[in-house]
């Protein structure tokens, strides 16, 4: 199963997605609450997968995706967004994200996206 970095500025969201992933035998190897920490943790751990919130302080998810993909073009990143952020999702995919899931998280949809992105 995959090593996953979970990025969201809300601890509750990190816990929610972390629980979904660990129940499916994935390992959460790190958590970040902003894009800057996400980039740094990605460099240190090079996880198999990242779940990335879009709206965060210091550096948003789209900027973080650009930074990560610049150095690691094969990075597998799934964006997490609230409803009504379609324009941002398109921007995230153009920046290099592989898929997206919408909050509030549906466990089936999360696992489906993870499976698809991991191939």
N, C-alpha and C positions, 0 to 999 in steps of 0.2 A: 504494500500500500504506500501512499505518498506522504512525504514530509511537507507540511503546509505552513506558510506564514500568513497569519490572520491580521488584517489591517483595518481598523475602524476607530474613530475617535470616541465612540460610545462603548464603554466596558460591557454593558449588557449585550450589545450586538456581537462583540468579540466572543463572549461566553456562548451566546446562542449558536453562532456558526461553528465555534469550536466543539460544542457538544454534538452537533449534527455530524461533524467530520470524525470525531473520536468514536462515536457509536458505529461508524462504518469502517473502523480499523485504520483510519488515517492518523498521523501523528502531527499535532500542532507543535512545531519546533520553535515558534516565536510569535509574539504579538507586538504590534506597533499602533500608536494612536495618532500618528501623523505621517505624511509622505516622506519627510526627511528621515525619520527613524526606519521607515519601511525600506528605503534605498540602502541604508547602512546595514540593516539586518539581512537584506537580500545578499549584499556583497559578502557578508560574513558566513552565511549558511547555505547560499544557493539552493533554496528549497525546490522541490518538484513542482510546487504550485503556490500561487498567492491569491488570496481573496482580498480585494482592494476596494475600500469605500471611496466614493468620489469626493464628497465634501468634507474636508478636514482642515484644521489649522496648520500653519507654517508652510506646508506644501500640500496641494490637493492631490487626489488620486491620479488624475490625468498627467500632471507634471511628474509624479513619481513613476508612472508607467514609462513615460518618455526616457527618464533617467536610467531606469533598469534595462529597458530594451536597447538603449544605446550601447551599453556594455555587455549585455547578455541577450542577443537577438532571439534566442530560442526560449526565453522566459515564458512561462505559462501563467497568465494572470487573468483572473475572473473579476470583473467589476461588480460592485454591489451598489445599487442605487435606489433611491426612493422613487415612488411613482412620479411621473411627469418630468423625468430628467432625460427624455429621449435624445435631445440634442447633445447632451453631455455623453450619453452612451455611444453615440456615433463618433464623437470626438475621441473617446477612450479607445474604441476599436481601431480608429485610424492611427492612434498613438501606439498601438501594438497589443492591446488586450485581446484575448481569444474568445471571450464570452461575457455574458452579464447575467446577474440574478437581481430580482427586484425585492425590496423590503416591503412588508414583513416577509421573512424567509419561509418558503414552503420547502420542507425537508426533501420531498421527492425531486423538486426542481433543482435544488442545490446539488444533490447527488448526481442527477442527470448531467448537469453542467460539468461537474468535476470529472465524471467518467468520460464525457465527450472530449474535454480539453486534455486529459491525460492520455487519451487514445487507447 
